[in-house]
Amino acid sequence: MKKIIFAIFAHPDDEAFGPAGTLLQEVAAGAELHLILLTNGDGGTNPDNVPNLGDVRLEEWKTAGTLIGAHKMHYLGYEDGHLGNHTMIEASRRIIEIVQPIIEAAPVDSEIECLSMDLNGLTGHIDHIVAARATCFAFYHLKQHDNRLTRLRLHCLSETDIPTANINWLYMEAGHAANEINETIDATQYRDQLLEIIHTHHTQRADGQACIDRLGDRLGINHFIVMQ
């Protein structure tokens, strides 16, 4: 049975600082992975003052995707930091346009999943929320016509990761309690690869290091809210 996963994120580092361990594990098990990206992340930090941050970050994303083992990568070209309701509606349609022909060409016994971020956006970033909700819309729209779409996984944080709400930047909710999490993947065996993938996003190295420091030995432990 063929498994196809569509992993959909707002910014070039979302896959690396989030569920990269799960994606590595799925690819190693034979899954065909498609990464879909909404923005080039040109609103991110720019410690080296490069004049074309978005282009640099797209290259970092392509390198990270190659390291993860993505079969194909799709970039939608929206403006970082400017996503909203109208963008969400349009992005949903464009995600459907990408996914539909791929699954129509897939074997009839294929298992098809979508994966994105928690509906709270993890950090509270509106772009993250738009990406997650656009993914949900596309998943449930396509599922109406194709029951091979088995589940939607939303990467979330546990209360161990984020014990209390954080207002250092945006409002970031505390992590989920254990009874709110449907699935936990242990991909800590990929730690060396995960470090390489995180470091690929060199322009966002401060955030990457913060992720490594926060998770410590739990790097590669990914939690999900699973919807069907």
C-alpha contacts under 8 A as a table, 3 or more apart, distances in Angstrom:
res1	aa1	res2	aa2	distance
1	M	109	D	5.99
1	M	110	S	5.63
1	M	111	E	7.13
2	K	30	G	7.77
2	K	31	A	6.87
2	K	32	E	7.82
2	K	107	P	7.26
2	K	109	D	7.13
2	K	110	S	4.69
2	K	111	E	6.17
3	K	30	G	7.33
3	K	31	A	4.85
3	K	32	E	6.21
3	K	110	S	5.66
3	K	111	E	4.69
3	K	112	I	5.78
3	K	113	E	7.79
4	I	31	A	5.62
4	I	32	E	4.73
4	I	33	L	6.01
4	I	34	H	7.70
4	I	110	S	7.29
4	I	111	E	6.32
4	I	112	I	4.84
4	I	113	E	6.33
5	I	31	A	6.86
5	I	32	E	6.18
5	I	33	L	4.93
5	I	34	H	6.14
5	I	112	I	5.94
5	I	113	E	4.85
5	I	114	C	5.65
5	I	115	L	7.15
6	F	33	L	6.13
6	F	34	H	4.84
6	F	35	L	6.01
6	F	36	I	7.09
6	F	99	V	7.67
6	F	113	E	6.34
6	F	114	C	4.74
6	F	115	L	6.13
7	A	33	L	7.33
7	A	34	H	6.19
7	A	35	L	4.98
7	A	36	I	6.13
7	A	114	C	5.86
7	A	115	L	4.58
7	A	116	S	5.75
8	I	35	L	5.98
8	I	36	I	4.65
8	I	37	L	6.00
8	I	38	L	7.86
8	I	114	C	7.59
8	I	115	L	6.26
8	I	116	S	5.16
8	I	131	A	6.73
8	I	132	A	7.55
8	I	135	T	6.71
9	F	12	P	7.67
9	F	14	D	6.11
9	F	15	E	6.91
9	F	35	L	7.89
9	F	36	I	6.38
9	F	37	L	5.20
9	F	38	L	6.40
9	F	116	S	6.07
9	F	117	M	7.23
9	F	128	H	6.96
9	F	131	A	5.66
9	F	132	A	7.38
10	A	14	D	6.93
10	A	37	L	5.67
10	A	38	L	4.77
10	A	39	T	5.72
10	A	41	G	7.98
10	A	127	D	5.78
10	A	128	H	5.51
10	A	130	V	7.81
10	A	131	A	5.49
11	H	14	D	5.50
11	H	37	L	6.48
11	H	38	L	6.65
11	H	39	T	5.54
11	H	40	N	6.19
11	H	41	G	5.13
11	H	80	D	7.63
11	H	128	H	7.99
12	P	15	E	7.21
12	P	37	L	6.90
12	P	39	T	7.38
12	P	40	N	6.23
12	P	41	G	6.09
12	P	57	R	6.31
12	P	58	L	6.40
12	P	60	E	7.37
12	P	61	W	5.04
13	D	16	A	5.21
13	D	17	F	6.07
13	D	61	W	6.65
13	D	198	I	7.73
13	D	201	H	6.39
13	D	204	Q	7.87
14	D	17	F	5.45
14	D	18	G	5.73
15	E	18	G	5.15
15	E	19	P	5.86
15	E	20	A	5.55
16	A	19	P	6.74
16	A	20	A	5.08
16	A	64	A	7.24
16	A	194	L	7.42
16	A	197	I	6.08
16	A	198	I	5.40
17	F	20	A	7.05
17	F	198	I	6.37
17	F	208	G	6.53
17	F	211	C	6.56
18	G	155	H	7.23
18	G	222	N	7.63
19	P	22	T	5.40
19	P	23	L	6.41
19	P	155	H	6.53
19	P	220	G	7.55
19	P	222	N	5.85
20	A	23	L	4.97
20	A	24	L	6.06
20	A	68	I	7.17
20	A	194	L	6.88
20	A	220	G	7.46
21	G	24	L	5.14
21	G	25	Q	6.22
21	G	186	D	7.87
21	G	187	A	5.07
21	G	188	T	7.24
21	G	190	Y	6.53
21	G	191	R	7.99
21	G	194	L	6.64
21	G	220	G	4.86
21	G	221	I	7.34
21	G	222	N	7.17
22	T	25	Q	5.05
22	T	26	E	6.10
22	T	185	I	6.44
22	T	186	D	7.78
22	T	187	A	6.20
22	T	220	G	7.41
22	T	222	N	6.74
23	L	26	E	5.09
23	L	27	V	6.16
23	L	33	L	7.77
23	L	68	I	6.79
24	L	27	V	5.25
24	L	28	A	6.10
24	L	68	I	5.39
24	L	69	G	7.10
24	L	190	Y	7.63
25	Q	28	A	5.08
25	Q	29	A	6.27
25	Q	187	A	6.65
26	E	29	A	5.08
26	E	30	G	6.53
26	E	31	A	5.44
27	V	30	G	5.07
27	V	31	A	4.68
27	V	32	E	6.49
27	V	33	L	6.77
27	V	68	I	7.59
27	V	69	G	6.38
27	V	70	A	7.73
28	A	31	A	7.24
32	E	70	A	7.15
32	E	71	H	5.86
33	L	69	G	7.34
33	L	70	A	4.87
33	L	71	H	5.28
33	L	72	K	6.95
34	H	70	A	5.79
34	H	71	H	5.79
34	H	72	K	5.04
34	H	73	M	5.72
34	H	74	H	7.50
35	L	65	G	7.48
35	L	70	A	6.65
35	L	72	K	6.56
35	L	73	M	4.76
35	L	74	H	6.14
36	I	73	M	5.98
36	I	74	H	4.70
36	I	75	Y	5.92
36	I	76	L	7.51
36	I	95	I	7.82
37	L	40	N	7.69
37	L	73	M	7.84
37	L	74	H	6.21
37	L	75	Y	4.84
37	L	76	L	6.09
37	L	77	G	7.94
38	L	75	Y	6.16
38	L	76	L	4.94
38	L	77	G	5.97
38	L	78	Y	5.60
38	L	91	A	7.72
38	L	131	A	7.21
39	T	42	D	7.90
39	T	75	Y	7.33
39	T	76	L	6.68
39	T	77	G	5.28
39	T	78	Y	4.72
39	T	79	E	5.66
39	T	80	D	5.31
40	N	54	G	4.95
40	N	55	D	7.09
40	N	57	R	6.35
40	N	58	L	5.72
40	N	77	G	6.71
40	N	78	Y	7.47
40	N	79	E	7.36
40	N	80	D	6.63
41	G	44	G	5.62
41	G	53	L	7.77
41	G	54	G	5.68
41	G	57	R	6.55
41	G	58	L	7.88
41	G	79	E	7.90
41	G	80	D	5.34
42	D	52	N	7.91
42	D	53	L	5.30
42	D	54	G	4.16
42	D	55	D	7.96
42	D	57	R	7.39
42	D	79	E	7.92
42	D	80	D	6.09
43	G	54	G	7.95
43	G	80	D	5.57
43	G	81	G	6.49
44	G	204	Q	7.28
45	T	203	T	6.87
45	T	204	Q	6.17
46	N	49	N	5.25
46	N	50	V	6.73
46	N	53	L	6.86
46	N	203	T	6.10
46	N	204	Q	7.51
47	P	203	T	6.63
48	D	203	T	7.32
49	N	53	L	7.98
50	V	53	L	5.68
52	N	55	D	5.53
52	N	56	V	6.44
53	L	56	V	5.10
53	L	57	R	6.06
54	G	57	R	5.12
54	G	58	L	6.17
55	D	58	L	5.14
55	D	59	E	6.43
56	V	59	E	5.21
56	V	60	E	6.35
57	R	60	E	4.89
57	R	61	W	6.13
57	R	201	H	7.12
57	R	203	T	7.19
58	L	61	W	4.96
58	L	62	K	6.21
59	E	62	K	5.04
59	E	63	T	6.24
60	E	63	T	5.17
60	E	64	A	6.16
60	E	200	T	5.82
60	E	201	H	5.38
60	E	202	H	7.52
61	W	64	A	5.03
61	W	65	G	6.00
61	W	200	T	7.85
61	W	201	H	7.15
62	K	65	G	5.03
62	K	66	T	6.20
62	K	73	M	7.58
63	T	66	T	5.12
63	T	67	L	6.31
63	T	200	T	6.96
64	A	67	L	5.05
64	A	68	I	6.20
64	A	197	I	5.29
64	A	198	I	7.81
64	A	200	T	6.14
64	A	201	H	7.68
65	G	68	I	5.05
65	G	69	G	6.09
65	G	70	A	5.36
65	G	73	M	7.45
66	T	69	G	4.97
66	T	70	A	5.82
67	L	70	A	7.81
67	L	193	Q	7.86
67	L	197	I	6.67
68	I	197	I	7.59
70	A	73	M	6.82
76	L	91	A	7.84
76	L	94	R	7.88
78	Y	82	H	7.98
78	Y	83	L	7.56
79	E	82	H	5.66
79	E	83	L	7.08
80	D	83	L	7.12
80	D	127	D	7.40
81	G	126	I	7.52
81	G	127	D	6.22
82	H	127	D	7.37
83	L	86	H	7.88
83	L	87	T	5.58
83	L	88	M	7.12
83	L	126	I	6.91
83	L	127	D	5.48
83	L	130	V	6.66
84	G	87	T	5.24
84	G	88	M	6.00
84	G	126	I	7.38
84	G	127	D	7.54
84	G	130	V	6.54
85	N	88	M	5.01
85	N	89	I	6.38
85	N	130	V	7.57
86	H	89	I	5.26
86	H	90	E	6.35
87	T	90	E	5.12
87	T	91	A	5.77
87	T	130	V	7.79
88	M	91	A	5.06
88	M	92	S	5.98
88	M	130	V	5.52
88	M	131	A	7.24
88	M	133	R	7.27
88	M	134	A	5.46
89	I	92	S	5.22
89	I	93	R	6.53
89	I	134	A	6.94
90	E	93	R	5.19
90	E	94	R	6.29
91	A	94	R	4.97
91	A	95	I	5.99
91	A	134	A	6.25
92	S	95	I	5.17
92	S	96	I	6.26
92	S	134	A	4.58
92	S	135	T	6.60
92	S	137	F	6.18
92	S	138	A	5.42
93	R	96	I	5.12
93	R	97	E	6.29
93	R	138	A	7.10
94	R	97	E	4.91
94	R	98	I	6.37
95	I	98	I	5.14
95	I	99	V	6.11
95	I	134	A	7.86
95	I	135	T	7.51
95	I	138	A	6.49
96	I	99	V	5.10
96	I	100	Q	5.66
96	I	138	A	5.54
96	I	142	L	7.29
97	E	100	Q	5.67
97	E	101	P	7.16
98	I	101	P	6.62
98	I	102	I	7.09
99	V	102	I	5.37
99	V	103	I	6.28
100	Q	103	I	5.39
100	Q	104	E	6.05
100	Q	142	L	7.43
101	P	104	E	4.97
101	P	105	A	6.22
102	I	105	A	5.35
102	I	106	A	6.37
103	I	106	A	4.89
103	I	112	I	7.72
106	A	110	S	6.50
107	P	110	S	5.43
109	D	148	R	7.54
110	S	148	R	6.49
111	E	148	R	5.45
111	E	149	L	6.48
111	E	150	T	6.56
112	I	148	R	5.75
112	I	149	L	4.62
112	I	150	T	6.05
112	I	151	R	7.58
113	E	149	L	5.67
113	E	150	T	6.02
113	E	151	R	5.38
113	E	152	L	5.81
113	E	153	R	7.67
114	C	135	T	7.22
114	C	139	F	6.73
114	C	149	L	7.96
114	C	151	R	6.81
114	C	152	L	4.87
114	C	153	R	6.38
115	L	135	T	7.63
115	L	152	L	5.69
115	L	153	R	4.70
115	L	154	L	5.76
115	L	155	H	7.41
116	S	131	A	7.26
116	S	132	A	5.46
116	S	135	T	6.76
116	S	152	L	7.98
116	S	153	R	6.49
116	S	154	L	4.97
116	S	155	H	6.14
117	M	120	N	8.00
117	M	121	G	6.19
117	M	122	L	6.98
117	M	128	H	6.82
117	M	129	I	7.60
117	M	131	A	7.55
117	M	132	A	5.32
117	M	154	L	4.72
117	M	155	H	4.67
117	M	156	C	6.51
118	D	121	G	5.41
118	D	122	L	5.96
118	D	129	I	7.57
118	D	132	A	6.56
118	D	154	L	4.86
118	D	155	H	5.36
118	D	156	C	5.09
118	D	224	F	7.97
118	D	225	I	7.38
119	L	122	L	7.66
119	L	128	H	7.93
119	L	129	I	5.54
119	L	132	A	5.66
119	L	133	R	6.58
119	L	154	L	7.45
120	N	123	T	7.58
120	N	124	G	5.94
120	N	128	H	7.96
120	N	129	I	6.04
120	N	173	E	7.66
121	G	124	G	4.76
121	G	125	H	5.60
121	G	126	I	6.78
121	G	127	D	7.66
121	G	128	H	4.61
121	G	129	I	4.50
121	G	132	A	7.31
122	L	125	H	7.38
122	L	128	H	7.51
122	L	156	C	6.59
122	L	157	L	7.08
122	L	172	M	6.58
122	L	173	E	7.31
123	T	170	L	6.86
123	T	171	Y	6.99
123	T	172	M	4.63
123	T	173	E	7.29
124	G	128	H	7.41
124	G	129	I	7.39
124	G	170	L	5.98
124	G	171	Y	5.65
124	G	172	M	5.06
124	G	173	E	7.34
125	H	128	H	5.35
125	H	129	I	6.56
125	H	170	L	7.04
126	I	129	I	4.98
126	I	130	V	6.18
127	D	130	V	5.11
127	D	131	A	6.23
128	H	131	A	5.14
128	H	132	A	6.20
129	I	132	A	5.16
129	I	133	R	6.11
130	V	133	R	5.22
130	V	134	A	5.91
131	A	134	A	5.20
131	A	135	T	6.13
132	A	135	T	5.12
132	A	136	C	6.34
132	A	154	L	7.58
133	R	136	C	4.95
133	R	137	F	6.18
134	A	137	F	5.09
134	A	138	A	6.17
135	T	138	A	5.18
135	T	139	F	6.02
136	C	139	F	5.09
136	C	140	Y	6.18
136	C	152	L	7.47
137	F	140	Y	5.46
137	F	141	H	6.00
138	A	141	H	5.14
138	A	142	L	6.07
139	F	142	L	5.36
139	F	143	K	5.95
139	F	149	L	7.42
139	F	152	L	7.18
140	Y	143	K	4.90
140	Y	144	Q	6.36
141	H	144	Q	5.59
141	H	145	H	7.60
142	L	145	H	5.65
142	L	146	D	6.18
142	L	149	L	7.62
143	K	146	D	4.89
143	K	147	N	5.58
143	K	148	R	7.46
143	K	149	L	5.62
144	Q	147	N	7.17
146	D	149	L	6.36
147	N	150	T	6.72
150	T	228	Q	6.24
151	R	226	V	6.73
151	R	227	M	5.67
151	R	228	Q	4.46
152	L	226	V	5.73
152	L	227	M	5.00
152	L	228	Q	6.05
153	R	224	F	5.81
153	R	225	I	5.83
153	R	226	V	4.61
153	R	227	M	6.34
154	L	224	F	5.21
154	L	225	I	5.11
154	L	226	V	6.31
154	L	227	M	7.99
155	H	222	N	7.02
155	H	223	H	5.79
155	H	224	F	4.52
155	H	225	I	6.57
156	C	175	G	7.50
156	C	176	H	7.44
156	C	181	I	8.00
156	C	222	N	7.60
156	C	223	H	5.44
156	C	224	F	5.34
156	C	225	I	6.71
157	L	161	D	6.02
157	L	162	I	6.82
157	L	175	G	4.89
157	L	176	H	6.17
157	L	222	N	7.78
157	L	223	H	6.23
157	L	224	F	7.98
158	S	161	D	5.19
158	S	162	I	6.36
158	S	163	P	7.75
158	S	174	A	7.89
158	S	175	G	4.22
158	S	176	H	4.56
158	S	177	A	6.16
158	S	178	A	7.07
158	S	181	I	7.78
158	S	223	H	7.00
159	E	162	I	4.99
159	E	163	P	4.49
159	E	164	T	7.48
159	E	174	A	6.21
159	E	175	G	3.91
159	E	176	H	5.12
159	E	177	A	5.61
159	E	178	A	7.77
160	T	163	P	5.58
160	T	175	G	7.07
161	D	175	G	6.46
161	D	214	R	7.24
161	D	215	L	6.82
162	I	165	A	7.24
162	I	173	E	7.98
162	I	174	A	5.25
162	I	175	G	4.85
163	P	174	A	5.51
163	P	175	G	6.04
164	T	173	E	7.14
164	T	174	A	4.50
164	T	175	G	7.27
165	A	171	Y	7.16
165	A	172	M	5.57
165	A	173	E	4.57
165	A	174	A	4.32
165	A	175	G	7.98
166	N	169	W	7.72
166	N	170	L	7.61
166	N	171	Y	5.99
166	N	172	M	4.98
166	N	173	E	6.57
166	N	174	A	7.23
167	I	170	L	5.49
167	I	171	Y	4.85
167	I	172	M	6.31
168	N	171	Y	7.73
176	H	180	E	5.95
176	H	181	I	6.74
177	A	180	E	5.43
177	A	181	I	6.91
178	A	181	I	5.42
179	N	182	N	7.56
180	E	225	I	7.40
181	I	184	T	7.46
181	I	223	H	6.59
181	I	224	F	5.95
181	I	225	I	5.40
182	N	223	H	7.71
182	N	224	F	5.99
182	N	225	I	5.19
182	N	226	V	5.80
183	E	223	H	5.83
183	E	224	F	5.16
183	E	225	I	6.69
183	E	226	V	7.03
184	T	221	I	6.93
184	T	222	N	5.64
184	T	223	H	4.46
184	T	224	F	6.29
185	I	220	G	7.80
185	I	221	I	5.71
185	I	222	N	5.14
185	I	223	H	6.41
186	D	189	Q	7.93
186	D	220	G	6.10
186	D	221	I	4.70
186	D	222	N	6.62
187	A	190	Y	5.81
187	A	191	R	7.64
187	A	220	G	4.59
187	A	221	I	5.86
187	A	222	N	7.61
188	T	191	R	5.30
188	T	217	D	7.81
188	T	218	R	6.98
188	T	219	L	6.10
188	T	220	G	4.37
188	T	221	I	6.29
189	Q	220	G	7.66
190	Y	193	Q	5.33
190	Y	194	L	6.01
190	Y	220	G	6.98
191	R	194	L	4.94
191	R	195	L	6.14
191	R	219	L	6.69
191	R	220	G	6.53
192	D	195	L	5.20
192	D	196	E	6.39
193	Q	196	E	5.06
193	Q	197	I	6.17
194	L	197	I	5.01
194	L	198	I	6.07
194	L	219	L	7.93
194	L	220	G	7.41
195	L	198	I	5.12
195	L	199	H	6.05
196	E	199	H	5.15
196	E	200	T	6.17
197	I	200	T	5.08
197	I	201	H	7.31
198	I	201	H	5.78
198	I	202	H	7.99
198	I	205	R	7.98
198	I	208	G	5.90
199	H	202	H	5.58
199	H	205	R	6.63
199	H	208	G	6.94
201	H	204	Q	5.57
201	H	205	R	6.36
201	H	208	G	7.53
202	H	205	R	4.91
204	Q	207	D	5.60
204	Q	208	G	6.24
205	R	208	G	4.81
205	R	209	Q	5.96
206	A	209	Q	5.22
206	A	210	A	6.16
207	D	210	A	4.97
207	D	211	C	6.20
208	G	211	C	5.10
208	G	212	I	6.36
209	Q	212	I	4.96
209	Q	213	D	6.02
210	A	213	D	5.07
210	A	214	R	5.95
211	C	214	R	5.18
211	C	215	L	6.18
212	I	215	L	5.44
212	I	216	G	5.76
212	I	219	L	6.74
213	D	216	G	5.30
215	L	218	R	4.97
215	L	219	L	5.19
216	G	219	L	5.81
218	R	221	I	5.35
